[in-house]
Amino acid sequence: MSVWYHHLQDEADAAYLYKILSRLEKNQRKSKIYLQLSEVEERHKTVWLELLKKNNIDPGKTGPSFKARMFRIIAERFGPGLLSKMMLREEGLEVKSYLGLYNNSDSSQTKDIALQLAKDSAEHSGKLSELLDQEGESWHQTGSGGLLRNVIYGFNDGLTANFGLIAGVIGANVQPHIILISGISGMLADSLSMASSGYLAAVSEREVYEHEKNMEADEIRLMPELEAEEMSLIYQAKGMKKEEADILGAKILEDPELALQESVREELGIIESDTSPFREGWITGIATAVGALIPVSPFFVFEGSTAVIISFTVSMLAHFIVGAARSFFTGRGIFRSGFDMFIVGMGIAVVGYFIGELISKYL
């Protein structure tokens, strides 16, 4: 029954957040669509409430979760754009979740509900994709993408790596200035490493796109009849009649540029990235440096055990916060994700400390 509660909360959150989007969106057409989506999610919530009541289960409170309230604060602070993209991803996760529930449930009643809600969520995803001018099905997209992702994962890497380094140096029982030098060196090395990794990843992504695009262009130039047939089959798979699909496929191949765009999107399922490698690099590098600065910053002001205690406290708190922030991409619960990252930070501190202590004794 915990699955039912989970889906009930998801629908309650979605209804709440779509209403927030409707209120914040200045474009009247988009605002109206968000309000309509909110009303549909309210009906979905009612479906789960009725299912729980039919089985004599207390649904409990059905208000927005802490995670949803955090999304609202983000939207009110930074505008509806970021939240709308998060909602697109949430709709994609709902489609996956409902299809999984449909395939794994033994109850015909639950199967019927899951299938219908999966269809509704897919329709919502389509509407959001149109509003955001995005292609493809959101439940098939695996990349999280975007500025927020780079900030969170860069911050996480810098925090975790430098926290382990500082713990090891502390375990070695060295002078305070050595801790400070080690922390600053670790911060610079990690931020430069992550910046270069972000840059190279973005360059590689562009190279892959260009390679696939060039290959497809050659196929269109050398084998137009075969490409027209492939396009026709794709359109038929989407529900178009064979005669209409054949005509459309042939018509598109008359314009090589249009044919290339259509083939790359429909056949290969990839979209040209607007990512700037330099932008990816410096954002990731700066986020890493900020995360790495947290465990070392107390040593600029304090000394001895006071600096160690403050460093440990703020670092563990930061681990919990960054773990909670990662839940926006992973879809896990905000507290569970934060606690898991807290445990990771604790483990890194313990291992780093004892390794530093062992090195100081035997080297």
N, C-alpha and C positions, 0 to 999 in steps of 0.2 A: 504493500500500500504506500510505501514511501515514494514510489514512482509517481503515484497519483498526486501526492502532495507537491512533489517537485514540479510537475506540469501545471498544477493549479497556481503555484507561486510565479512560474514563468509567465503565465497568461495575465495574472494580476499586474506584474511588473510591466509587461508590454503595453497593456491598456493605459497604465499610468504614464509611461514614457511617451507614447504616441500623443497623448493629450498635452504633455509638456511641449512636444515638437509643434503641435498645432498652435499652441499659444505663442511660441517664440518665432515661428516662421512668418516672415513678412509677405511672402508671395501667397496671395489668396488661394490660388489653385492648389498649391502644395499644402497649405494649411488645411484646406477642406479634405484633401486626401488623407492626411495624418489623422484628422478627426474621424473619418470613416473607418480607418484602420483601428483606431482606439475602440470604436463601437463594436467592431467584429471581435476584437480581443476580449471585450467584456462578455460577449456571447460565449466565447470559448471558455472563459472562466466559469460561466454559469453551467456549462456542460460538465465540467469536473466537479463543481459543487453538487450538482444533482446526482452524479455517479456516487459520490461519497455518502450523500444522504440516503440513497437507495440501499446502500450497504451498511447503514446505521453507523457511519463513521463521522465523528465530529470534525468538520473541516478546519476549525480553529480560526485564527485571524487571517484575513485575506488582503491586508493592506500591502503597499509597496515595501520591498525589502530594503535593507541598508544599502545594498549594491545599487538598486534602482535610484535611491535618493542621492547617492554619490554621482550617478550619471546625470541626474537633474542639476546638481550643483555645477558640474562640468559644462553642461549645455547653457546654463544661465550665465556662466562666467565667460565662456569662449564662443557662444553662439550655437545654433542648431546643427551646423555642418558635421561636426565630429560625432555628435550623438546619432545623427541619421545614418552615418556609416557604421556605427556600432550596432544600430538596430538592424541594418542589412545583414550583418554578420550573425546577429542573434536569430534572425529568421532562418538563415541557413542552418544554424545549429539545431533549430526546432525541427526543420524538415528531417534532418538526420536522426534526431532523437525519436520523432514520431514513427519514422519508418522502422527504426530499430525496435520500438515498442510493438509495432504491428507484426514484425517478423518473429518476435520472441514471446509474445503473449499467448497464453492458452485460452484466454477468455474471448469469446466471440464479441461480447459487448465492448471490451477494451479495444479489440482489433478494429471494429467499426469506427469508434471514436478516433483512434490513432490515425487511421487512413484518411478520414475526412479532414482532420486538423493538419495532417501533412500536406494535403492538397491546398488548404487555405493558406498555410505558411508559405508554400511555394508561390502561390499567387501574390501574397504580400511581398515576397522577395522580388518578384518580377516588377511590381509597382514601384518599390523602392529603387530598384536598379534603373528604371526609366527616369525617376526623379533625380537620381544622382548621375545620370548619363554613363552608367556602367554596363558592360557586356557580361554575358555568361550567367551561370547558375551559382548563386552564392554558396550553396551547400557542397559544391565541388571545388571551391577555391581553398587552397591550403596555405597560401601566404598571407600573413597578417598585414604586412605592409604599413607604410606611413611613418610620419614624424614621431608619433607617440610610441610606436614599437621600438624605433631606434633609441629614443630617449630612455625607455624603461630597461631594455636589454643591455644597453651600454652602461647605464647606471648600475645595474645589477652586477655586471662583470667587474667593473671597477671596485665596487664595494666589497664583493666577495674575495677577489684576488688580493686586494691590499689588506683586508682584514686578516686573512691568513698569514700574510707576510709580517704584519705588525705583531700578531700573536707569537709567531716564531721568534722574532727578534726579542720580544719581551721575555720569552722562555729562556733565551740565551743569557739573560741577566746582564745586558750591556748598559753603557752610559746613556742617559736620556737623549743626548744629541745624536747618538747613533740611531736611536729609534726614529728620530725626526728625519735624519738624512735618508734612512732606509725607506720610510714612508713616502717621502717626496720623490725619491728615485723610482719607487714602485708605481706611483701615480703617473709619472711622466712616461715610463716604459709601457705601462698598460694602456694609457690613453692613445699613445702613438701607434701601438700595435692594433688596437681596435679601430682607430681611424683608418689605417691602411687597409685593414680587413674589410671595413665598410665600403671603402673606395673600390677595392678590387672586386668585391661581390657585385656592386652596381655595374662595373665595367663588364664583368663576365655575363651578367644578365643581358646587357645590350648586345654583346657579341653573339650570344645564343640566339637572340631574336633576329639579328641581321643575317646570321647563317641560315636559319630556317626560312626566313623571308626570301633570301637569294635562291635557295634550293627550290622553293615553290615557284618563284618567277621563272626559273629555267624550265620547270615542268609545264607551266602554262605556255611558254614560248615554243617548246619542242613537242609537247603532247596535248594540244588544246582539246582534241576530241575526248581523250581520257579524262581530263580535268572537268569538262562539261558533264560527262557521265557521273563523276564523283559528286559534283555539286548537285546534280539531279537526285542522286541517292540520299544525300544529306537532307534535302528539302522533303523528299518522300518520307524519310524517317520522322520528320516533324509534322507529318499529317497531310502533306500536299499530294494531290493526285498526280500519277505518273506523267500524264500528258502536260499538265501545267508545270511540273517540276522540270521536264525536259526543255520546254520552251524557255523557262526562266534561266536555267543553267546555260543554254546556248546564248541567250541574250546577254548575260553577264560577261561571258567570254569574249564578246565583241569589243569590250573595253578592257584592255590589259591591266590598267591601274585598278579599276573597280574589281576585276576578277582576282587580282592579287590580294586586295584588302579583304574580299569576301572569303577567299580560300584560307588566308592566315587566321581569320577569326572563326569561321565555321568548321573548316577541315582540321586545322592544327589546334584550335582552341586556345590561341595565345593572343594577347593584346600588347601593343607597343607600350613599353614602359616610358613614362615621362620623368624617371628618376635621374637626377644629376649625380654623377659619381662624387664630385667634390662636395656637394651638399650632404650626401650620405656620409661621407668620410668625416667632415668636421662636426656634424651633429652627433654622430656616434662617439667621436673622440672627446668632445666637450662633456657629453653625458657620462662617459667613463671616468673622466678626470674629476667631475663633481662627486660621483659615487666613491672614488678612491680617496678623496679628500676627507671624507667623514671620519674614518677610524684614526687618521693622523692629526686631525685638527685640534683635539684637546691638548696635544703635546706642544702646540704653539703657545699656550696660555698657562698650563699647569705642569707639574712635575710629579715624579714618583707614583705612589699608589693612587693618588687623586686622579691623575691623568689616565691611568690604566682603567680605573673604574668608570670614568666618564666615557672613555673611548669604547669600552665594552658595552655600556648601556645604550649609547646613541647608535652604535653599529647594529646591535640586536634589534632595536626599534626600527631602524632603517631596513633591515632584512625583512621584518614582518610587513612593513609598508610596501616595499617593492614586490614582495610575494603577492600581496593583495592586489596590487596594480596589474600584475601579470594575469590575474584571473579574468581581466577584461578581454584577453586574447584566447586564453585556454578554455574559457567557459566553466571553470571549476568554481566552487563556492569561495567567496572572498576571504572568509576566516580560515577555511581549510588551506587554501593556497598560501595565505600569509603565515600560518602556523608551520606549514611544511618548509617554507623558506627560513623561518626562524630556527628550526631544527638543523637545517643545512648550515646556517651561520654558526650555530653552537658547535656542531661537529668540526667545522673548519677551524674554529678558535682552539678547540681542545687538541686536535691533531697538530696544528701549527705550533702551539705552545710546547708540546712534549717533544716534537722534532727539534725545535730550537734548544730545548733543555738538554737533549741527548748530544747534540752537536757541540754545545759548550763544554760538556763533560769529557768527551772523548776526542776532541780535535784541538 
